[in-house]
Amino acid sequence: PDVNRETLRKDLNGLINKKAIIRKGEKKGIYYEFI
């Protein structure tokens, strides 16, 4: 569980940092690449 939580935190930080990129990529399906 500890590792999963840390991984989720890193993923969330990455998603927040690339929020704009994901928003634009969401239409092209790039959204899944960032997850």
N, C-alpha and C positions, 0 to 999 in steps of 0.2 A: 504493500500500500504506500509506503514512504516513497519508493522510486516512482510509482505512478503519479503521486501528487506532485513531485518535483518535475516530472515530465510534463504534466498538465500545466504547471506554472510556466515553464519555458515555452510551451506551445501557445499559451494565452498571451504571453509577452510578445512572441513573434507575430501572432495574429493582430495584436493591437498596433505593433510597429508597422506592419504591412497592411493595415486596415484599408487604406486607400487603394493599394495595389490589388488586394483581394476583391474590393468592390468592383473594380474595373475588370479583373480577371474572372469574376463570377460569371459574367456573360459568356466568356470563352471557355469556361470549364477549368480555368487555371486554379480556381478556389481549392480543388482537391489536392493540388501539388503542394500547397502551403501547409496543409493539415498534417 
